[in-house]
């Protein structure tokens, strides 16, 4: 049975599910920062997914990155799996702009997170809702 890592659960807001991954919004209003977590048990590395799931993870990641680039006017998209703090396999998909507070450095570890308000979360979800539900098999959370 799939269980979301407690640190991801604490630091994010659930947005919904793709066919393979749960889509999370990092609770830091300084950046549109999303995380994809495969709905698979005990997976910490990409190579632990079977080939079909590896392809689906990449498909969902690239689709999300394209949607976010257009929706949030990104100058650059950062996409990465690190797992140094959270062992559960997860893919960061982060909108970067030249005017963001960490540019050009990485977003993590630079400054304290600024939590979203409930209204801001709803605006982010609304911004994505039509594109995600029309163009991909996505279920809102």
N, CA, C and O atoms as a GROMACS GRO file, in nm:
protein
  564
    1UNK      N    1   0.084  -0.118   0.000
    1UNK     CA    2   0.000   0.000   0.000
    1UNK      C    3   0.089   0.125   0.000
    1UNK      O    4   0.185   0.133   0.076
    2UNK      N    5   0.057   0.220  -0.085
    2UNK     CA    6   0.133   0.344  -0.096
    2UNK      C    7   0.108   0.432   0.027
    2UNK      O    8  -0.005   0.451   0.069
    3UNK      N    9   0.216   0.485   0.081
    3UNK     CA   10   0.209   0.582   0.190
    3UNK      C   11   0.304   0.696   0.158
    3UNK      O   12   0.420   0.672   0.126
    4UNK      N   13   0.255   0.818   0.167
    4UNK     CA   14   0.339   0.935   0.142
    4UNK      C   15   0.431   0.958   0.260
    4UNK      O   16   0.388   0.953   0.376
    5UNK      N   17   0.558   0.983   0.231
    5UNK     CA   18   0.656   1.012   0.335
    5UNK      C   19   0.606   1.127   0.423
    5UNK      O   20   0.548   1.224   0.373
    6UNK      N   21   0.628   1.116   0.553
    6UNK     CA   22   0.575   1.215   0.648
    6UNK      C   23   0.632   1.355   0.622
    6UNK      O   24   0.562   1.455   0.644
    7UNK      N   25   0.755   1.364   0.578
    7UNK     CA   26   0.812   1.498   0.552
    7UNK      C   27   0.745   1.562   0.431
    7UNK      O   28   0.715   1.681   0.433
    8UNK      N   29   0.720   1.483   0.325
    8UNK     CA   30   0.648   1.537   0.209
    8UNK      C   31   0.507   1.577   0.250
    8UNK      O   32   0.456   1.680   0.207
    9UNK      N   33   0.445   1.494   0.332
    9UNK     CA   34   0.309   1.525   0.377
    9UNK      C   35   0.306   1.656   0.456
    9UNK      O   36   0.213   1.736   0.443
   10UNK      N   37   0.408   1.678   0.536
   10UNK     CA   38   0.416   1.799   0.620
   10UNK      C   39   0.447   1.924   0.539
   10UNK      O   40   0.398   2.032   0.572
   11UNK      N   41   0.528   1.912   0.435
   11UNK     CA   42   0.579   2.028   0.361
   11UNK      C   43   0.503   2.063   0.234
   11UNK      O   44   0.539   2.157   0.165
   12UNK      N   45   0.397   1.988   0.202
   12UNK     CA   46   0.329   2.007   0.075
   12UNK      C   47   0.177   2.010   0.092
   12UNK      O   48   0.123   1.979   0.198
   13UNK      N   49   0.113   2.048  -0.018
   13UNK     CA   50  -0.033   2.044  -0.028
   13UNK      C   51  -0.066   1.952  -0.146
   13UNK      O   52  -0.011   1.970  -0.255
   14UNK      N   53  -0.153   1.856  -0.125
   14UNK     CA   54  -0.192   1.764  -0.233
   14UNK      C   55  -0.275   1.840  -0.337
   14UNK      O   56  -0.367   1.914  -0.303
   15UNK      N   57  -0.241   1.819  -0.464
   15UNK     CA   58  -0.313   1.881  -0.574
   15UNK      C   59  -0.401   1.778  -0.643
   15UNK      O   60  -0.514   1.809  -0.680
   16UNK      N   61  -0.351   1.656  -0.661
   16UNK     CA   62  -0.428   1.551  -0.727
   16UNK      C   63  -0.338   1.438  -0.771
   16UNK      O   64  -0.222   1.430  -0.730
   17UNK      N   65  -0.393   1.349  -0.854
   17UNK     CA   66  -0.319   1.232  -0.900
   17UNK      C   67  -0.320   1.221  -1.052
   17UNK      O   68  -0.423   1.238  -1.116
   18UNK      N   69  -0.202   1.193  -1.106
   18UNK     CA   70  -0.188   1.149  -1.244
   18UNK      C   71  -0.202   0.997  -1.242
   18UNK      O   72  -0.218   0.939  -1.135
   19UNK      N   73  -0.197   0.931  -1.358
   19UNK     CA   74  -0.206   0.785  -1.356
   19UNK      C   75  -0.100   0.717  -1.268
   19UNK      O   76  -0.129   0.616  -1.203
   20UNK      N   77   0.023   0.770  -1.266
   20UNK     CA   78   0.129   0.710  -1.184
   20UNK      C   79   0.156   0.789  -1.056
   20UNK      O   80   0.178   0.728  -0.952
   21UNK      N   81   0.154   0.920  -1.063
   21UNK     CA   82   0.207   1.002  -0.954
   21UNK      C   83   0.103   1.088  -0.883
   21UNK      O   84   0.005   1.133  -0.943
   22UNK      N   85   0.128   1.108  -0.756
   22UNK     CA   86   0.056   1.210  -0.680
   22UNK      C   87   0.126   1.343  -0.707
   22UNK      O   88   0.249   1.351  -0.701
   23UNK      N   89   0.049   1.446  -0.736
   23UNK     CA   90   0.102   1.580  -0.759
   23UNK      C   91   0.086   1.661  -0.631
   23UNK      O   92  -0.024   1.676  -0.578
   24UNK      N   93   0.199   1.713  -0.583
   24UNK     CA   94   0.202   1.793  -0.461
   24UNK      C   95   0.253   1.933  -0.493
   24UNK      O   96   0.332   1.951  -0.585
   25UNK      N   97   0.208   2.030  -0.418
   25UNK     CA   98   0.257   2.167  -0.425
   25UNK      C   99   0.340   2.191  -0.300
   25UNK      O  100   0.289   2.181  -0.188
   26UNK      N  101   0.467   2.224  -0.318
   26UNK     CA  102   0.552   2.257  -0.204
   26UNK      C  103   0.495   2.383  -0.138
   26UNK      O  104   0.464   2.480  -0.207
   27UNK      N  105   0.481   2.380  -0.008
   27UNK     CA  106   0.418   2.492   0.063
   27UNK      C  107   0.518   2.606   0.083
   27UNK      O  108   0.557   2.639   0.196
   28UNK      N  109   0.558   2.664  -0.030
   28UNK     CA  110   0.649   2.779  -0.030
   28UNK      C  111   0.605   2.871  -0.144
   28UNK      O  112   0.633   2.845  -0.261
   29UNK      N  113   0.538   2.978  -0.108
   29UNK     CA  114   0.478   3.068  -0.206
   29UNK      C  115   0.580   3.150  -0.285
   29UNK      O  116   0.542   3.225  -0.374
   30UNK      N  117   0.708   3.136  -0.253
   30UNK     CA  118   0.811   3.210  -0.326
   30UNK      C  119   0.834   3.155  -0.466
   30UNK      O  120   0.885   3.225  -0.554
   31UNK      N  121   0.797   3.028  -0.487
   31UNK     CA  122   0.821   2.962  -0.616
   31UNK      C  123   0.704   2.868  -0.646
   31UNK      O  124   0.655   2.801  -0.556
   32UNK      N  125   0.660   2.860  -0.771
   32UNK     CA  126   0.570   2.751  -0.810
   32UNK      C  127   0.655   2.623  -0.814
   32UNK      O  128   0.724   2.596  -0.912
   33UNK      N  129   0.646   2.545  -0.708
   33UNK     CA  130   0.734   2.429  -0.687
   33UNK      C  131   0.646   2.308  -0.665
   33UNK      O  132   0.573   2.300  -0.566
   34UNK      N  133   0.653   2.214  -0.757
   34UNK     CA  134   0.568   2.096  -0.753
   34UNK      C  135   0.653   1.971  -0.736
   34UNK      O  136   0.771   1.969  -0.770
   35UNK      N  137   0.590   1.868  -0.682
   35UNK     CA  138   0.659   1.741  -0.660
   35UNK      C  139   0.567   1.629  -0.709
   35UNK      O  140   0.449   1.625  -0.676
   36UNK      N  141   0.625   1.539  -0.787
   36UNK     CA  142   0.556   1.420  -0.833
   36UNK      C  143   0.610   1.300  -0.754
   36UNK      O  144   0.731   1.280  -0.747
   37UNK      N  145   0.519   1.222  -0.696
   37UNK     CA  146   0.558   1.104  -0.619
   37UNK      C  147   0.488   0.982  -0.679
   37UNK      O  148   0.365   0.975  -0.676
   38UNK      N  149   0.564   0.887  -0.733
   38UNK     CA  150   0.500   0.766  -0.787
   38UNK      C  151   0.419   0.695  -0.678
   38UNK      O  152   0.466   0.679  -0.565
   39UNK      N  153   0.300   0.654  -0.713
   39UNK     CA  154   0.211   0.585  -0.620
   39UNK      C  155   0.251   0.438  -0.611
   39UNK      O  156   0.171   0.348  -0.638
   40UNK      N  157   0.374   0.416  -0.573
   40UNK     CA  158   0.431   0.282  -0.560
   40UNK      C  159   0.494   0.268  -0.422
   40UNK      O  160   0.546   0.365  -0.366
   41UNK      N  161   0.489   0.150  -0.370
   41UNK     CA  162   0.538   0.120  -0.237
   41UNK      C  163   0.690   0.096  -0.238
   41UNK      O  164   0.742   0.031  -0.329
   42UNK      N  165   0.759   0.147  -0.139
   42UNK     CA  166   0.902   0.117  -0.116
   42UNK      C  167   0.991   0.143  -0.237
   42UNK      O  168   1.072   0.058  -0.273
   43UNK      N  169   0.976   0.258  -0.300
   43UNK     CA  170   1.060   0.295  -0.414
   43UNK      C  171   1.138   0.421  -0.376
   43UNK      O  172   1.080   0.523  -0.340
   44UNK      N  173   1.271   0.410  -0.384
   44UNK     CA  174   1.355   0.525  -0.353
   44UNK      C  175   1.441   0.568  -0.472
   44UNK      O  176   1.499   0.676  -0.470
   45UNK      N  177   1.450   0.485  -0.574
   45UNK     CA  178   1.535   0.515  -0.690
   45UNK      C  179   1.457   0.493  -0.820
   45UNK      O  180   1.368   0.408  -0.826
   46UNK      N  181   1.492   0.570  -0.921
   46UNK     CA  182   1.426   0.556  -1.052
   46UNK      C  183   1.433   0.414  -1.105
   46UNK      O  184   1.334   0.362  -1.158
   47UNK      N  185   1.549   0.350  -1.093
   47UNK     CA  186   1.568   0.216  -1.149
   47UNK      C  187   1.486   0.109  -1.078
   47UNK      O  188   1.478  -0.004  -1.126
   48UNK      N  189   1.425   0.142  -0.964
   48UNK     CA  190   1.338   0.047  -0.895
   48UNK      C  191   1.199   0.041  -0.956
   48UNK      O  192   1.122  -0.051  -0.927
   49UNK      N  193   1.166   0.138  -1.039
   49UNK     CA  194   1.039   0.133  -1.112
   49UNK      C  195   1.056   0.040  -1.231
   49UNK      O  196   1.165   0.033  -1.289
   50UNK      N  197   0.951  -0.031  -1.268
   50UNK     CA  198   0.961  -0.112  -1.390
   50UNK      C  199   0.965  -0.018  -1.511
   50UNK      O  200   0.938   0.101  -1.498
   51UNK      N  201   0.997  -0.072  -1.627
   51UNK     CA  202   1.015   0.012  -1.746
   51UNK      C  203   0.892   0.094  -1.780
   51UNK      O  204   0.902   0.210  -1.819
   52UNK      N  205   0.777   0.035  -1.765
   52UNK     CA  206   0.652   0.106  -1.796
   52UNK      C  207   0.635   0.227  -1.704
   52UNK      O  208   0.602   0.336  -1.749
   53UNK      N  209   0.659   0.206  -1.574
   53UNK     CA  210   0.647   0.316  -1.478
   53UNK      C  211   0.755   0.421  -1.500
   53UNK      O  212   0.730   0.540  -1.479
   54UNK      N  213   0.874   0.381  -1.540
   54UNK     CA  214   0.980   0.478  -1.571
   54UNK      C  215   0.936   0.570  -1.685
   54UNK      O  216   0.954   0.691  -1.679
   55UNK      N  217   0.879   0.509  -1.789
   55UNK     CA  218   0.831   0.590  -1.902
   55UNK      C  219   0.717   0.682  -1.859
   55UNK      O  220   0.712   0.798  -1.900
   56UNK      N  221   0.627   0.631  -1.778
   56UNK     CA  222   0.513   0.711  -1.733
   56UNK      C  223   0.560   0.826  -1.643
   56UNK      O  224   0.508   0.936  -1.653
   57UNK      N  225   0.657   0.801  -1.557
   57UNK     CA  226   0.710   0.909  -1.473
   57UNK      C  227   0.768   1.019  -1.560
   57UNK      O  228   0.744   1.137  -1.535
   58UNK      N  229   0.844   0.982  -1.661
   58UNK     CA  230   0.903   1.084  -1.748
   58UNK      C  231   0.794   1.157  -1.827
   58UNK      O  232   0.802   1.278  -1.846
   59UNK      N  233   0.694   1.083  -1.872
   59UNK     CA  234   0.583   1.146  -1.946
   59UNK      C  235   0.510   1.247  -1.857
   59UNK      O  236   0.483   1.359  -1.901
   60UNK      N  237   0.478   1.208  -1.735
   60UNK     CA  238   0.407   1.298  -1.644
   60UNK      C  239   0.495   1.418  -1.607
   60UNK      O  240   0.446   1.530  -1.596
   61UNK      N  241   0.625   1.394  -1.588
   61UNK     CA  242   0.717   1.502  -1.553
   61UNK      C  243   0.728   1.604  -1.666
   61UNK      O  244   0.717   1.724  -1.642
   62UNK      N  245   0.750   1.557  -1.787
   62UNK     CA  246   0.766   1.651  -1.899
   62UNK      C  247   0.635   1.723  -1.931
   62UNK      O  248   0.636   1.841  -1.965
   63UNK      N  249   0.524   1.652  -1.920
   63UNK     CA  250   0.395   1.717  -1.939
   63UNK      C  251   0.374   1.828  -1.837
   63UNK      O  252   0.337   1.940  -1.872
   64UNK      N  253   0.399   1.796  -1.709
   64UNK     CA  254   0.382   1.895  -1.604
   64UNK      C  255   0.475   2.014  -1.624
   64UNK      O  256   0.434   2.129  -1.610
   65UNK      N  257   0.601   1.987  -1.658
   65UNK     CA  258   0.697   2.096  -1.679
   65UNK      C  259   0.651   2.189  -1.791
   65UNK      O  260   0.662   2.311  -1.778
   66UNK      N  261   0.599   2.133  -1.899
   66UNK     CA  262   0.550   2.216  -2.010
   66UNK      C  263   0.431   2.301  -1.968
   66UNK      O  264   0.423   2.419  -2.000
   67UNK      N  265   0.338   2.240  -1.895
   67UNK     CA  266   0.221   2.313  -1.847
   67UNK      C  267   0.263   2.426  -1.753
   67UNK      O  268   0.213   2.538  -1.764
   68UNK      N  269   0.354   2.397  -1.663
   68UNK     CA  270   0.398   2.498  -1.567
   68UNK      C  271   0.475   2.610  -1.634
   68UNK      O  272   0.457   2.727  -1.598
   69UNK      N  273   0.559   2.576  -1.731
   69UNK     CA  274   0.636   2.680  -1.802
   69UNK      C  275   0.542   2.781  -1.865
   69UNK      O  276   0.563   2.902  -1.856
   70UNK      N  277   0.438   2.730  -1.931
   70UNK     CA  278   0.340   2.818  -1.995
   70UNK      C  279   0.252   2.891  -1.894
   70UNK      O  280   0.226   3.010  -1.908
   71UNK      N  281   0.206   2.819  -1.792
   71UNK     CA  282   0.111   2.876  -1.695
   71UNK      C  283   0.173   2.980  -1.604
   71UNK      O  284   0.104   3.073  -1.559
   72UNK      N  285   0.302   2.966  -1.575
   72UNK     CA  286   0.367   3.055  -1.480
   72UNK      C  287   0.479   3.138  -1.541
   72UNK      O  288   0.559   3.197  -1.469
   73UNK      N  289   0.485   3.144  -1.674
   73UNK     CA  290   0.583   3.227  -1.746
   73UNK      C  291   0.725   3.205  -1.695
   73UNK      O  292   0.794   3.300  -1.658
   74UNK      N  293   0.768   3.080  -1.695
   74UNK     CA  294   0.901   3.044  -1.645
   74UNK      C  295   1.011   3.091  -1.740
   74UNK      O  296   0.994   3.088  -1.862
   75UNK      N  297   1.122   3.134  -1.682
   75UNK     CA  298   1.244   3.157  -1.760
   75UNK      C  299   1.321   3.026  -1.774
   75UNK      O  300   1.391   3.004  -1.873
   76UNK      N  301   1.306   2.939  -1.674
   76UNK     CA  302   1.375   2.811  -1.673
   76UNK      C  303   1.297   2.715  -1.586
   76UNK      O  304   1.240   2.755  -1.484
   77UNK      N  305   1.293   2.589  -1.625
   77UNK     CA  306   1.231   2.484  -1.544
   77UNK      C  307   1.342   2.401  -1.480
   77UNK      O  308   1.433   2.357  -1.549
   78UNK      N  309   1.334   2.380  -1.350
   78UNK     CA  310   1.426   2.291  -1.280
   78UNK      C  311   1.354   2.161  -1.253
   78UNK      O  312   1.246   2.160  -1.193
   79UNK      N  313   1.413   2.051  -1.297
   79UNK     CA  314   1.355   1.918  -1.279
   79UNK      C  315   1.464   1.830  -1.219
   79UNK      O  316   1.573   1.819  -1.275
   80UNK      N  317   1.433   1.765  -1.105
   80UNK     CA  318   1.536   1.686  -1.039
   80UNK      C  319   1.478   1.585  -0.941
   80UNK      O  320   1.372   1.608  -0.881
   81UNK      N  321   1.549   1.475  -0.926
   81UNK     CA  322   1.525   1.383  -0.814
   81UNK      C  323   1.651   1.388  -0.730
   81UNK      O  324   1.761   1.372  -0.782
   82UNK      N  325   1.635   1.410  -0.601
   82UNK     CA  326   1.752   1.416  -0.513
   82UNK      C  327   1.741   1.309  -0.405
   82UNK      O  328   1.822   1.216  -0.402
   83UNK      N  329   1.645   1.321  -0.318
   83UNK     CA  330   1.622   1.218  -0.218
   83UNK      C  331   1.723   1.214  -0.106
   83UNK      O  332   1.733   1.112  -0.036
   84UNK      N  333   1.798   1.320  -0.085
   84UNK     CA  334   1.894   1.321   0.025
   84UNK      C  335   1.826   1.338   0.160
   84UNK      O  336   1.873   1.286   0.261
   85UNK      N  337   1.716   1.410   0.163
   85UNK     CA  338   1.643   1.432   0.288
   85UNK      C  339   1.521   1.340   0.300
   85UNK      O  340   1.484   1.299   0.411
   86UNK      N  341   1.461   1.308   0.187
   86UNK     CA  342   1.343   1.220   0.182
   86UNK      C  343   1.377   1.105   0.089
   86UNK      O  344   1.398   1.125  -0.030
   87UNK      N  345   1.383   0.985   0.143
   87UNK     CA  346   1.424   0.869   0.063
   87UNK      C  347   1.321   0.830  -0.043
   87UNK      O  348   1.359   0.779  -0.149
   88UNK      N  349   1.193   0.853  -0.017
   88UNK     CA  350   1.089   0.814  -0.112
   88UNK      C  351   1.112   0.884  -0.245
   88UNK      O  352   1.134   1.005  -0.249
   89UNK      N  353   1.107   0.808  -0.355
   89UNK     CA  354   1.129   0.865  -0.487
   89UNK      C  355   1.029   0.977  -0.512
   89UNK      O  356   0.908   0.960  -0.497
   90UNK      N  357   1.083   1.093  -0.550
   90UNK     CA  358   0.998   1.207  -0.583
   90UNK      C  359   1.074   1.295  -0.681
   90UNK      O  360   1.196   1.306  -0.676
   91UNK      N  361   0.999   1.358  -0.770
   91UNK     CA  362   1.054   1.443  -0.876
   91UNK      C  363   1.013   1.587  -0.849
   91UNK      O  364   0.894   1.618  -0.842
   92UNK      N  365   1.113   1.674  -0.834
   92UNK     CA  366   1.086   1.817  -0.819
   92UNK      C  367   1.069   1.879  -0.958
   92UNK      O  368   1.148   1.853  -1.048
   93UNK      N  369   0.966   1.959  -0.974
   93UNK     CA  370   0.943   2.034  -1.098
   93UNK      C  371   0.916   2.178  -1.055
   93UNK      O  372   0.809   2.210  -1.003
   94UNK      N  373   1.016   2.264  -1.077
   94UNK     CA  374   1.014   2.397  -1.018
   94UNK      C  375   1.022   2.505  -1.126
   94UNK      O  376   1.109   2.502  -1.212
   95UNK      N  377   0.929   2.598  -1.119
   95UNK     CA  378   0.929   2.714  -1.208
   95UNK      C  379   1.032   2.813  -1.155
   95UNK      O  380   1.027   2.853  -1.038
   96UNK      N  381   1.124   2.853  -1.241
   96UNK     CA  382   1.223   2.953  -1.202
   96UNK      C  383   1.209   3.076  -1.291
   96UNK      O  384   1.187   3.067  -1.412
   97UNK      N  385   1.223   3.189  -1.226
   97UNK     CA  386   1.222   3.317  -1.297
   97UNK      C  387   1.347   3.394  -1.256
   97UNK      O  388   1.396   3.382  -1.144
   98UNK      N  389   1.396   3.474  -1.349
   98UNK     CA  390   1.517   3.552  -1.320
   98UNK      C  391   1.498   3.648  -1.202
   98UNK      O  392   1.595   3.690  -1.139
   99UNK      N  393   1.373   3.683  -1.173
   99UNK     CA  394   1.347   3.776  -1.062
   99UNK      C  395   1.308   3.704  -0.932
   99UNK      O  396   1.268   3.770  -0.836
  100UNK      N  397   1.318   3.568  -0.927
  100UNK     CA  398   1.283   3.502  -0.800
  100UNK      C  399   1.395   3.523  -0.698
  100UNK      O  400   1.508   3.553  -0.734
  101UNK      N  401   1.362   3.506  -0.572
  101UNK     CA  402   1.452   3.543  -0.464
  101UNK      C  403   1.579   3.459  -0.454
  101UNK      O  404   1.674   3.500  -0.387
  102UNK      N  405   1.584   3.343  -0.517
  102UNK     CA  406   1.703   3.258  -0.509
  102UNK      C  407   1.784   3.257  -0.639
  102UNK      O  408   1.895   3.205  -0.642
  103UNK      N  409   1.730   3.314  -0.746
  103UNK     CA  410   1.794   3.307  -0.878
  103UNK      C  411   1.938   3.356  -0.870
  103UNK      O  412   1.963   3.458  -0.805
  104UNK      N  413   2.032   3.290  -0.932
  104UNK     CA  414   2.025   3.167  -1.010
  104UNK      C  415   2.056   3.042  -0.928
  104UNK      O  416   2.069   2.933  -0.985
  105UNK      N  417   2.067   3.054  -0.798
  105UNK     CA  418   2.098   2.940  -0.710
  105UNK      C  419   1.978   2.846  -0.698
  105UNK      O  420   1.867   2.882  -0.738
  106UNK      N  421   1.999   2.726  -0.645
  106UNK     CA  422   1.886   2.635  -0.618
  106UNK      C  423   1.790   2.697  -0.517
  106UNK      O  424   1.829   2.783  -0.438
  107UNK      N  425   1.665   2.653  -0.519
  107UNK     CA  426   1.565   2.709  -0.428
  107UNK      C  427   1.577   2.652  -0.288
  107UNK      O  428   1.540   2.718  -0.191
  108UNK      N  429   1.626   2.530  -0.274
  108UNK     CA  430   1.630   2.469  -0.141
  108UNK      C  431   1.752   2.515  -0.062
  108UNK      O  432   1.861   2.535  -0.116
  109UNK      N  433   1.729   2.530   0.067
  109UNK     CA  434   1.837   2.563   0.157
  109UNK      C  435   1.881   2.708   0.160
  109UNK      O  436   1.975   2.741   0.233
  110UNK      N  437   1.818   2.793   0.084
  110UNK     CA  438   1.860   2.933   0.078
  110UNK      C  439   1.791   3.020   0.181
  110UNK      O  440   1.854   3.105   0.244
  111UNK      N  441   1.663   2.999   0.198
  111UNK     CA  442   1.586   3.082   0.290
  111UNK      C  443   1.464   3.006   0.339
  111UNK      O  444   1.425   2.905   0.282
  112UNK      N  445   1.406   3.056   0.446
  112UNK     CA  446   1.288   2.991   0.503
  112UNK      C  447   1.171   2.997   0.405
  112UNK      O  448   1.154   3.095   0.331
  113UNK      N  449   1.092   2.892   0.405
  113UNK     CA  450   0.972   2.888   0.321
  113UNK      C  451   0.871   2.992   0.367
  113UNK      O  452   0.862   3.024   0.486
  114UNK      N  453   0.796   3.043   0.271
  114UNK     CA  454   0.686   3.134   0.299
  114UNK      C  455   0.557   3.058   0.264
  114UNK      O  456   0.524   3.045   0.146
  115UNK      N  457   0.485   3.008   0.365
  115UNK     CA  458   0.368   2.925   0.337
  115UNK      C  459   0.261   2.998   0.255
  115UNK      O  460   0.241   3.118   0.267
  116UNK      N  461   0.194   2.920   0.171
  116UNK     CA  462   0.080   2.971   0.096
  116UNK      C  463  -0.038   2.996   0.189
  116UNK      O  464  -0.053   2.927   0.290
  117UNK      N  465  -0.119   3.093   0.155
  117UNK     CA  466  -0.249   3.107   0.221
  117UNK      C  467  -0.344   3.010   0.150
  117UNK      O  468  -0.314   2.962   0.041
  118UNK      N  469  -0.457   2.983   0.212
  118UNK     CA  470  -0.557   2.895   0.150
  118UNK      C  471  -0.603   2.953   0.016
  118UNK      O  472  -0.625   2.878  -0.079
  119UNK      N  473  -0.618   3.085   0.008
  119UNK     CA  474  -0.659   3.149  -0.117
  119UNK      C  475  -0.554   3.132  -0.226
  119UNK      O  476  -0.588   3.108  -0.342
  120UNK      N  477  -0.427   3.145  -0.190
  120UNK     CA  478  -0.320   3.127  -0.288
  120UNK      C  479  -0.317   2.984  -0.341
  120UNK      O  480  -0.298   2.962  -0.461
  121UNK      N  481  -0.336   2.887  -0.254
  121UNK     CA  482  -0.339   2.746  -0.296
  121UNK      C  483  -0.453   2.726  -0.396
  121UNK      O  484  -0.434   2.662  -0.499
  122UNK      N  485  -0.569   2.779  -0.366
  122UNK     CA  486  -0.683   2.764  -0.457
  122UNK      C  487  -0.655   2.830  -0.592
  122UNK      O  488  -0.694   2.777  -0.696
  123UNK      N  489  -0.588   2.945  -0.592
  123UNK     CA  490  -0.553   3.010  -0.718
  123UNK      C  491  -0.456   2.925  -0.800
  123UNK      O  492  -0.471   2.916  -0.922
  124UNK      N  493  -0.359   2.864  -0.735
  124UNK     CA  494  -0.265   2.777  -0.806
  124UNK      C  495  -0.340   2.657  -0.864
  124UNK      O  496  -0.321   2.623  -0.980
  125UNK      N  497  -0.425   2.594  -0.783
  125UNK     CA  498  -0.502   2.478  -0.831
  125UNK      C  499  -0.591   2.518  -0.948
  125UNK      O  500  -0.600   2.445  -1.046
  126UNK      N  501  -0.658   2.632  -0.937
  126UNK     CA  502  -0.746   2.678  -1.044
  126UNK      C  503  -0.668   2.704  -1.172
  126UNK      O  504  -0.715   2.673  -1.281
  127UNK      N  505  -0.550   2.760  -1.159
  127UNK     CA  506  -0.465   2.789  -1.274
  127UNK      C  507  -0.431   2.661  -1.351
  127UNK      O  508  -0.418   2.663  -1.473
  128UNK      N  509  -0.417   2.552  -1.278
  128UNK     CA  510  -0.379   2.424  -1.340
  128UNK      C  511  -0.498   2.336  -1.376
  128UNK      O  512  -0.488   2.251  -1.464
  129UNK      N  513  -0.609   2.357  -1.310
  129UNK     CA  514  -0.724   2.267  -1.319
  129UNK      C  515  -0.767   2.238  -1.463
  129UNK      O  516  -0.777   2.121  -1.501
  130UNK      N  517  -0.792   2.339  -1.542
  130UNK     CA  518  -0.843   2.316  -1.677
  130UNK      C  519  -0.742   2.245  -1.766
  130UNK      O  520  -0.778   2.153  -1.839
  131UNK      N  521  -0.618   2.286  -1.760
  131UNK     CA  522  -0.516   2.226  -1.846
  131UNK      C  523  -0.492   2.081  -1.808
  131UNK      O  524  -0.486   1.995  -1.895
  132UNK      N  525  -0.479   2.054  -1.679
  132UNK     CA  526  -0.449   1.918  -1.637
  132UNK      C  527  -0.565   1.822  -1.662
  132UNK      O  528  -0.542   1.709  -1.706
  133UNK      N  529  -0.686   1.864  -1.636
  133UNK     CA  530  -0.799   1.772  -1.650
  133UNK      C  531  -0.839   1.753  -1.796
  133UNK      O  532  -0.895   1.649  -1.831
  134UNK      N  533  -0.812   1.850  -1.881
  134UNK     CA  534  -0.848   1.836  -2.022
  134UNK      C  535  -0.743   1.761  -2.103
  134UNK      O  536  -0.777   1.686  -2.195
  135UNK      N  537  -0.615   1.779  -2.069
  135UNK     CA  538  -0.508   1.727  -2.152
  135UNK      C  539  -0.443   1.598  -2.101
  135UNK      O  540  -0.364   1.537  -2.173
  136UNK      N  541  -0.475   1.556  -1.983
  136UNK     CA  542  -0.409   1.439  -1.925
  136UNK      C  543  -0.507   1.374  -1.828
  136UNK      O  544  -0.595   1.441  -1.775
  137UNK      N  545  -0.493   1.246  -1.806
  137UNK     CA  546  -0.579   1.176  -1.711
  137UNK      C  547  -0.537   1.218  -1.571
  137UNK      O  548  -0.447   1.159  -1.511
  138UNK      N  549  -0.603   1.321  -1.518
  138UNK     CA  550  -0.566   1.378  -1.389
  138UNK      C  551  -0.689   1.386  -1.300
  138UNK      O  552  -0.795   1.432  -1.344
  139UNK      N  553  -0.677   1.342  -1.176
  139UNK     CA  554  -0.786   1.349  -1.081
  139UNK      C  555  -0.748   1.444  -0.969
  139UNK      O  556  -0.645   1.426  -0.904
  140UNK      N  557  -0.830   1.544  -0.946
  140UNK     CA  558  -0.803   1.641  -0.840
  140UNK      C  559  -0.806   1.576  -0.704
  140UNK      O  560  -0.884   1.483  -0.679
  141UNK      N  561  -0.720   1.627  -0.616
  141UNK     CA  562  -0.715   1.575  -0.479
  141UNK      C  563  -0.790   1.664  -0.385
  141UNK      O  564  -0.797   1.635  -0.265
   0.00000   0.00000   0.00000
